[in-house]
Amino acid sequence: MPLLPAPPTGRDDVVDWVREHLGHLSCDEVRPSRIRGGQAAADAALAALDVTGYASRRSTVLPAGSRGASGLSPYIRHGLLDLPTVWDAVEHAPARDRGKFRDELLWQEYARHLYARIGRATAQPLRFGPPRVDEPWAREPWPQEMACMAATTAELREDGWLVNQTRMWLSSQYTVRAGGDWREGAQEMYRHLLDGSPAANRLGWQWTVGTGTGKVYGFSRWQVEKRAPGLCRSCPLQRACPVQDWPTAQSGPRVSAPEGLRDGLTDGGPVEPVVTGGAEAVWLTAESLGDRDPARRARPDLPSVFVFDEPLLARLRLSGKRLVFLAEALAELGAEVRLGDPVVELRGRRLATTWTYVPGWKVRSRRLEVVATYPWPWLRRPGAGSLQSFSAWAR
Ligand SMILES: Cc1cc2nc3c(=O)[nH]c(=O)nc-3n(C[C@H](O)[C@H](O)[C@H](O)COP(=O)(O)OP(=O)(O)OC[C@H]3O[C@@H](n4cnc5c(N)ncnc54)[C@H](O)[C@@H]3O)c2cc1C
């Protein structure tokens, strides 16, 4: 049944809708996150954004009420908030906080440029081999009793969101200490994160495990005591802490960089709309599910259509809360929602769409009748410079 009934707007109803129509594609029981999907929730989060104190509190883990992180990432990931809009929203913030926050937005932009340039090669080590771990943990990546890991994984599974600090704890513990394959760890984290994107997720892992930088991020008790004071006191292993000392693993040897990392043109899509014919529908993608989607804005007269890519989702096995988040956005947009292979579902329709930096979009759009392509809202237009490191790119 490729055309699905319209997703309902009420929370319980949308969860039931996802269970019924997409439940067979999720890796867990379909439940909602505390973080709601949809433009109204994104706009409310942006309106409440206050980055005062961000520079000093960005890495706070506990108490949760003292965190400086904005929590905007799920909305940014799915284009409900574009980076230029978020950039402008902190214009009047204190200079140090504004600078630090905007730096993080630039990390997001860098991840997208990298993905646009080298695509699936972001799943290969960028510059160095994976860390060499002398004694990989044999059975599990950490003992179940470790309070820091238990709290982090519970939040990931319940909310589908983590502050940057605990993402680094988890990835470092998994790979730098336990010797787990970073790509498997990244994939499992990606399944649950509402903001999960191949671009930023792989970059985050490459940065933590040292394949991107040649320097591993070492996770130890020190960070837990500093960023989540009190957590160790509740830990059954507080007197036998497995991460008491710094890990000894170093990053692996230098590897040859994927083609295009050092230089090469990045396809940033059109600068102006490219219209070759009359469109009959706006094709929405997971990159751009907001009511400010450029194609939707240009053609408000047209119906919008979104396809849950069944073959892709069957491979990815995302958590049900991610599917709920997407369905909430679609319900608000009043989009026609289909399930199947997008190339099959959209065949024969003349489409208007927003260009995206995702390799899978390019492959599919070439096989569809796209008659109007609208520019991606870059914060900085991609160029031809080195993408070897964030600082080289930022310069
Ligand atoms: C192992 C690992 C995996 C990660 N996976 C993802 C992912 O799948 N998707 C994702 O969007 N981010 C990912 N990040 C980056 C970062 O952790 C999150 O973007 C951030 O924690 C989201 O919370 P926030 O919105 O409160 O961020 P804030 O600190 O409030 O920052 C504002 C925005 O800047 C961007 N941003 C912040 N830090 C980074 C960063 N290091 N890299 C890229 N963008 C950043 C995000 O869009 C974020 O919403 C990962 C980081 C690591 C270490």
The ligand as a Tripos MOL2 file, in Angstrom:
@<TRIPOS>MOLECULE
LIG
   53    58     1     0     0
SMALL
NO_CHARGES

@<TRIPOS>ATOM
      1 C1         30.3530   10.8190   18.4060 C.3       1 LIG1
      2 C2         29.5360   12.0140   17.9520 C.ar      1 LIG1
      3 C3         28.4280   11.8300   17.1550 C.ar      1 LIG1
      4 C4         27.6720   12.9350   16.7090 C.ar      1 LIG1
      5 N1         26.5880   12.7260   15.8870 N.ar      1 LIG1
      6 C5         25.8820   13.7920   15.4240 C.ar      1 LIG1
      7 C6         24.7810   13.6090   14.5410 C.ar      1 LIG1
      8 O1         24.4490   12.4990   14.1240 O.2       1 LIG1
      9 N2         24.0790   14.7260   14.1400 N.ar      1 LIG1
     10 C7         24.4320   15.9750   14.5620 C.ar      1 LIG1
     11 O2         23.7520   16.9500   14.1740 O.2       1 LIG1
     12 N3         25.4860   16.1710   15.3750 N.ar      1 LIG1
     13 C8         26.2150   15.1290   15.8220 C.ar      1 LIG1
     14 N4         27.2710   15.3380   16.6650 N.ar      1 LIG1
     15 C9         27.6740   16.7180   16.9730 C.3       1 LIG1
     16 C10        27.0960   17.3120   18.2690 C.3       1 LIG1
     17 O3         27.3330   16.4440   19.3370 O.3       1 LIG1
     18 C11        25.6100   17.6260   18.1780 C.3       1 LIG1
     19 O4         25.3320   18.3800   17.0250 O.3       1 LIG1
     20 C12        25.1530   18.4320   19.3990 C.3       1 LIG1
     21 O5         25.4710   17.7440   20.5830 O.3       1 LIG1
     22 C13        23.6570   18.6540   19.3100 C.3       1 LIG1
     23 O6         23.1760   19.2760   20.4640 O.3       1 LIG1
     24 P1         22.7190   20.8020   20.4730 P.3       1 LIG1
     25 O7         21.7540   21.0490   19.3890 O.co2     1 LIG1
     26 O8         22.3110   21.1300   21.8600 O.co2     1 LIG1
     27 O9         24.0850   21.5030   20.1140 O.3       1 LIG1
     28 P2         24.5840   22.9730   20.4650 P.3       1 LIG1
     29 O10        25.8110   22.8040   21.2890 O.co2     1 LIG1
     30 O11        23.5050   23.8190   21.0010 O.co2     1 LIG1
     31 O12        25.0750   23.5100   19.0390 O.3       1 LIG1
     32 C14        24.1830   24.1440   18.1230 C.3       1 LIG1
     33 C15        24.1820   23.3860   16.8110 C.3       1 LIG1
     34 O13        25.4910   23.3420   16.2630 O.3       1 LIG1
     35 C16        25.6980   22.1020   15.5940 C.3       1 LIG1
     36 N5         26.7990   21.3820   16.2610 N.ar      1 LIG1
     37 C17        27.1950   21.4910   17.5520 C.ar      1 LIG1
     38 N6         28.2900   20.7290   17.7660 N.ar      1 LIG1
     39 C18        28.5680   20.1310   16.5990 C.ar      1 LIG1
     40 C19        29.5940   19.2160   16.1740 C.ar      1 LIG1
     41 N7         30.5560   18.8050   16.9950 N.pl3     1 LIG1
     42 N8         29.5510   18.7710   14.9020 N.ar      1 LIG1
     43 C20        28.5870   19.1750   14.0410 C.ar      1 LIG1
     44 N9         27.6250   20.0450   14.3800 N.ar      1 LIG1
     45 C21        27.6130   20.5140   15.6440 C.ar      1 LIG1
     46 C22        24.4140   21.3190   15.6990 C.3       1 LIG1
     47 O14        23.6400   21.5430   14.5380 O.3       1 LIG1
     48 C23        23.7660   21.9370   16.9300 C.3       1 LIG1
     49 O15        22.3580   21.8020   16.9330 O.3       1 LIG1
     50 C24        28.0560   14.2410   17.1080 C.ar      1 LIG1
     51 C25        29.1790   14.4140   17.9260 C.ar      1 LIG1
     52 C26        29.9120   13.3130   18.3410 C.ar      1 LIG1
     53 C27        31.1060   13.5310   19.2280 C.3       1 LIG1
@<TRIPOS>BOND
     1     1     2 1
     2     2     3 ar
     3     2    52 ar
     4     3     4 ar
     5     4     5 ar
     6     4    50 ar
     7     5     6 ar
     8     6     7 ar
     9     6    13 1
    10     7     8 2
    11     7     9 ar
    12     9    10 ar
    13    10    11 2
    14    10    12 ar
    15    12    13 ar
    16    13    14 ar
    17    14    15 1
    18    14    50 ar
    19    15    16 1
    20    16    17 1
    21    16    18 1
    22    18    19 1
    23    18    20 1
    24    20    21 1
    25    20    22 1
    26    22    23 1
    27    23    24 1
    28    24    25 2
    29    24    26 1
    30    24    27 1
    31    27    28 1
    32    28    29 2
    33    28    30 1
    34    28    31 1
    35    31    32 1
    36    32    33 1
    37    33    34 1
    38    33    48 1
    39    34    35 1
    40    35    36 1
    41    35    46 1
    42    36    37 ar
    43    36    45 ar
    44    37    38 ar
    45    38    39 ar
    46    39    40 ar
    47    39    45 ar
    48    40    41 1
    49    40    42 ar
    50    42    43 ar
    51    43    44 ar
    52    44    45 ar
    53    46    47 1
    54    46    48 1
    55    48    49 1
    56    50    51 ar
    57    51    52 ar
    58    52    53 1
@<TRIPOS>SUBSTRUCTURE
     1 LIG1         1 GROUP 0 **** ****
